[in-house]
């Protein structure tokens, strides 16, 4: 048992190192882009849109590639892709910044800016895909293969604590580091954060390779892939027919919601329509992660009392109930109503993250080893699609006032997720006892 505990701690430490670096890097990229293109926030939006679309198109390939390779190779390539993506990204930033500020932006030929921006976007897509590879490899393959079944819920709770903790702490530290740019040079803070991220990959690499080698896992049965063309093929009919599909679909529906403290659309509405100060919006965002951490205590407690399926049901139902209260307060249209609305959204994060823990563990337990790459990448694919649909809907709004329609639609998506999961769980609860 001591060996298992040591192995689990290595997985968790690797997760802490890489997530802290990733969160810091993602936080400062928009600021770096705005330094290169002052006053052009649409450039940063375009950058993230390209990354989302690129990841969406390539994720099915990633899943099939994972199933066709052994764990050591997957970890090595996943970590190295992220390393070179960050290295290439920061280098491209420096070159792009020098080119953009060598003369007035209005006199710079687009032929010198566009290729560099495209290259920067390619590195961003690479970093995203490398993160997907390591996430699936660690959370969806190594963890269910190494961690004892009776400890899986607690292990996943620690993974969630690390993710939420770095989501709050890393941006704060990154912001302080990035501020050093004004003291020394405008590149200094960005360089320090890039070094932080790059250095974090080294111990992560060592830890994960050591885990695979020391755990004495048998070589997994890999799927045979005849050509690169097969890697890019994705059989939708086969995916829908899989027993795990409706579980994945119920979780993806929750991504069709603007009712999130971290959502840019809600933040824009609170600032533009409700005139809330930035400090209050920032506090709301930080509290969202803190309330999410509460689920890492409630979820394992209810699993021990009621079981995995019931704990997931209760958390998803709690999210739906709190959001019904939130929408009622929102529809009141009063100044106090907006704060009740925000408070209910914070409470809903307990249910959301609790259900997320349950959905994650159900995938760990139910997906066979030879399909972990394909089906877990399909989960990433559906949530990315939901995000693209959400931002597409937001971009079509005639005015900020029409944001209310997205609010009502979000509640509908959450309630539909409850119905889908209840229907799915009713036919699978016996097999998971």
N, C-alpha and C positions, 0 to 999 in steps of 0.2 A: 504493500500500500504506500509506503514511503516513496518508492520509485514512481508510482503514479502521481503522487503529490508533487514530486520534483518535476515531472514531465509537464503537469498542468501549469505549474508556476512559470516554466520556460515559455509555454505558449502564451500565457497572459503577459509576461514581460515583453515578449516580442511584439505583441499587439499594442501595448502601451507605447513602446518606442516609435513604432512606425505610424500609429494614429496621431500621436502628438505632433510629429513632423509634418504629416499630411495636412492636418487641420491648420497648422500655422501657415503652411505654404498656400493652401487654398484661400485663407483669410486675406493675405497681402496681395494676391494676384490682381484683384480689381484696382487696388491703390496704385500698383505699379503701372497698370495699363492707363489709368487716368493721369499718371505723371508723363507718360509718353504721348497721350492724346488728351490734353487738358480740355475739360468741358464736353467731352464726347463719351458720355456714359453708355451710349448705344454700342460702342466698340466692345466694351466689356460684356454687354449682353450678347453680342454676336459671338464672342469667343466662347462663352458657356453654351450657347445654342449649338455651335459646331461640335463641341465636345460631346454634348448629349446625343446628337444625331450620329456622330461617328461611333460612339459606344453602343448605341442602339443597333446599328447595322452590323457591328463586329462581335457583339456578345454571343450570338449563336455559335460562331466559329470558335470562340474561346471555350465554350462548354464542351464541344466535340473534341477539341484539342486536349483538354484536361483528361477526358475519358480515354484518349488514345495514348497517354504517356504515364510513366511512373512518377511517384511522388517527389523523388529527389530532383528530377528534371523539371517538374512543374514549379517547385519552390525556387530553384536556381534561376529559371527564366523569368518568373514573376517578379522576383526581387530586383534582378538586373535590369529588366525593362523599366521599372520605376526609377532606379538609380540614374540610368542614362536619360530618361525622360526629364527628370528634374535638372540634371546637369545641362542637357541641351536647352531646356526651357530658360534657365537663368542666363546662359550664354547668349541666347537669342534676344532676351530682354535687353541686355547691355548693348548689343549691336543695334537693335531697333531704336533704342533710346538715343544712341549717338547719331544715327541717321536722321531721326525725327527732329533733333534739336541742332543739327548742323546748319540749318537755315529755317526760315519761317515755313510753317506747315503748308501754307498756300503756295509755296514755290518748290515744294518737293515733288518729284515725279512719283506717281503712284506705282511705277514699275519697280521702285526700290523699297517701298513700304509693303505692298501687297505680298510679295514672296516671303518676306520675313514674318508677316502676320500669319500666313498660311503655315509656315514652318513651326511657329510658336503653337498654333492650334494642333498640328500633328503631334508635337511633343505632349500637349495636354491630353490628347486621345490616348497616346501610349501610356501615360501615367494612370489614366482612368482604367484602362484594360489591365495593366499590371496590378492595380489594386483589386480588381475583380478576381484575377487569378489567385492572388494570395488569400483573399477573403474566403473564396470557395475552398481552397486547399486546406486552410487552417480550420475555419469554422464548420464547414460542411463535410469535410473528409477526415482530416486528422483527429478532430475532437471526438466525433462519434466512433472512430476506430480505436482510440487510445483511452479516453476517459471512461471509467466504469459507468454503466447505465444509471445506477442509483445516484451518481454524482453529477450527471449531465446537467440537470436543472440548475444546480448551484454554480457549476462552471459557466454556464451561459449567462447567469446573472452577473458574474464577475466580468465577463466580456462586455455586457451592457454598461456596467459601471465605468469601465475603462473608456468605452466609446463616448458616453455622456460627459464623463469627467474631462476628457481631452477636448470635447466640443465646447466646454465652458472655459477651461483653463488655458488651452493653447492659444486661442485668439487674443486673450488678454495679454499674455506674455509676448506674443508676436507683435501686437500693437505697440507695446513698450519698446521692443527691439527695433521695429520699423521707424519709430520716432527718432532713433539715433541718427537717421539719415540727415536730418536737418542740422545736426551738430557737426558731423564729419563730412559726409558727402551724400548725395541723393542715392548712391548705390550701396552704401554701407549696410543699412538695415536689411535690404533685400538679400545681400550676399550672406549675411550672418544667418538669416532664416533658411536660405538654400543650403548652407553648410550644416545647419541643424538637421534638416531633412535628410541630406546625403549621408551624414554620419550615422543616423539612426538605422539605416539599412544594413550596416555592417554587423552590429550585434544581433539584429533580427535574423539575418542570413545564417549566422553561426548557430543561434539558438534553434532555429527550425531544422537545419540540417542535422544537428545533434539529436533532436527529438526523434526524427525519422530513423536515424542510425541506431540509437539506443533502445527504441521501442520494440525492435525486432519484428516489425510488421511484415507479413508475407507480401511478396510482390502481388499487386492487384492484377486482376484479369482486365487487360485493356482491350478496348474495341478496335477492330481492324479498320483502318482508313485507307482507301485505295488511291485517293487523289485529293488535291487541294479543293477541287470543286465540291467534293462530298462534305468537306469541313464547313462550307458556307451554306449548304442546304439545311433547311429546317422544316420538318414535317408538322404543320399546324394540326392536322387531323389526328396524328399520333399523339401529340401533346395533349389535346383536348380529351382524348379517350383515356389518358392516364388517370388512375385514381387520385393522384395528388393534384390534378389541375384545379379543381374547385377550391381547394385550400389556398393555392397560390393566387387564384383569381380574387378570393375574398380579401386577401391582404392587399392586392393591387388596387382594389376599389378605395382603400383608405388613403391612397396617394392622390386620389381625385378630389382632394379637399384643400381649400384655402384656409381652413380653421387651424392654423399652426403658428406658434410663436416665432418660428423660424422662416415663415413664408414671406417672400418679398412682396407678393400681391397684398397680403393683409397689412404689412408694414406700410406700404404705399398708401393704402386706404386710411389707416389711422393717422398718418401725417397729413395727407392732402384733404381728406373730407372731415375728419374728426379733430384736426389741429392739435393732436397730442404732441407734447415735446419729445425730442429725441431721447432724452434721459429715461422717460417713462417707457418708451418703446423698447429701449435697450434693456431695461429692468424686466420687462415682460418676456423678452427673448431669453434672458438668463434664467428666469424662474421656470421657463418651459423645460429646460434640461434638468433642473433640480426636482421638479415634480415627476419627470420621467424616471429619475433615480429611485423614487419611492416605489415604483413598480418592481424594482429588483429585490424588494423586501416582501411586498404583497404577493407577487406571483409564486415564488417558491413556497411561501407559507401555505397558500391555497392548494398548490400541487400536493403538498404533504397531507392536507386535510381532505381534498375532494378529487384529486387526480389531475392529470395534464389537460384532458379535454375540458373538464368542468371549469378549471381555472381560466382557461382561454376563453370560454363562453362568458364567464362572469366579468372578465376584464373588457371584452368587446362590448358586452351589454352595458357596462358602466360608462364606456365612452359614448355610446349612443344616447344614454339617458342624460348625461351632463351636457351633451351638445343640443339636445332638445330644449333644455333649460336655457342654454346660451342663445339659441335662435329666438326664443320667446323674449328674452331681455333685449336682443338686438332689434326686434320688430317694434319695441316700445318707442324707440327713437329719442330717448331722453339721455341727458348727460350722465346720470347715474347708471342708466341701463347699459351703457357701453362698458363700464367697469365691471358690472355683473357678467356681461358677455365675455370679457377677457378672463375673469376669474373662473368661469365655467370651462373655458378653453384650457386653462392651466390644469384644472381637475381632470379633464378628459385625457390629458397626457398620461396619467396613471393607467387608464384603461388601454390606450393605444400602445404604449410600450410594453404593458403586460401581455397583450395579445401578440405583439410582435415577438416577444420571447417564446410564447407558445407555438406560434406558426414556425419559427426558426427550429425549435426542438422537434416538432412534428416532421419537418423535412429531414432533419438529421436521422430520425428513427425509421422513417418509412421509405426513403429513397435508397435503392440497392446500390452497392459500391460502384458497379459498372455504369450507372446512370447519374452519378452525383454531379458530374460536370455539366452534362446537358440539361438536367432538370433544374439545378440551382442557377444556371445561367439564364434559363427561361424565366425564373423568378425575377432576376435582375432586369430582364428584357421587359416584362410586364410593368414593373414599377417605373422604368424609364419611359415607357410608352405613356403611362398615366401622367407623368410629369410633363411630357411634351403636349399632351392633350390639354392639360390644365393651363399651361402658359399660352397655348394657342387660343384657348377660350378667353383668357385675360387680355390678349392683344386685340381681340375683336370687340371689346367693350367700347361703346360710344363715349362714355364718360365715367368718372370715378363713382358717381352716384349709382350706376348700374352694377357696381360690385355686389350689391345685395343679391342679385340673381345667382352669382357664384356661391354666395353664402348658403342660400337655400338648396342649391344643387349639391353642395358639399354634404349637407345633412342627409340628403337623399342617398348619396353614395355610401355613407357610413351605415345607414339603416339597411341598405341593400346588402352590404358586407355581412351584417348580422344574420340576415335571412339565408344567404349563401352558405355561411359557415355552419349555421344550425342544421341545414339540410345535409351538408357534407358530413358533419360529425355524427349525425344520427345513424349513418350507414357504416361508420368506421370506429365507433367508440368501443365495440366489443373486441376488435383486433388489437387495441392499444392498451388493454387492461393488463 
